[in-house]
Amino acid sequence: MNDNLLTKMSQDLLIFPFENENKQHFCARVIYSGMVLWMKAITLDNFELFADSYHSVSKHHHYKRSEEILKHMLDFFPESRDGFLQNMNLVTGSTRYT
């Protein structure tokens, strides 16, 4: 586990471990919270204002960028991969990354 990165991310996000929470669950909470912020930021990729209407990214772009960022986060924290992938498979039916 990349403890320094996890510590920095948790401090930036103001997330602290619960009493008796194991490191894997804490790491998953930090990744999940970080992904929330990334997913908000992705909507501003290629953001432009045209004649008083806003143009942002497509759903496909948002999905692919989110998927890419999550994959990289899980590469840094492989111990949290199983929990994320089980939940993703329940939602999407996908078996990617497994």
C-alpha positions, 0 to 999 in steps of 0.5 A, a space after each residue: 500500500 502506498 501509505 504516503 499517498 493515502 495519508 496525503 489524499 485523506 488529509 486533503 479530503 478531510 477523511 479520517 479512519 473510523 474507530 476499528 476500521 481496517 486499512 482496506 476499508 479506509 483506503 476504499 473510502 478515500 478512493 471513492 471520495 477522490 473519485 467523486 471530485 474527479 468525476 465533477 472535474 471531468 465534466 469541465 474537460 473541454 468546457 466552453 461557453 457558446 452563445 449563452 449555452 454550455 457545452 461539456 463532455 459526452 457521457 462516453 467521455 465522462 465514463 472513459 475518463 472516470 474508468 481510466 482514473 479509477 484504474 490508476 487509483 486501484 493500481 496505486 492501492 491494489 488491496 482495495 481493487 477487489 471491493 471496488 470491482 465486486 461493486 462495479 460488477 454488481 452495477 454494470 455486469 462488467 468484468 473488466 480489470 479482473 
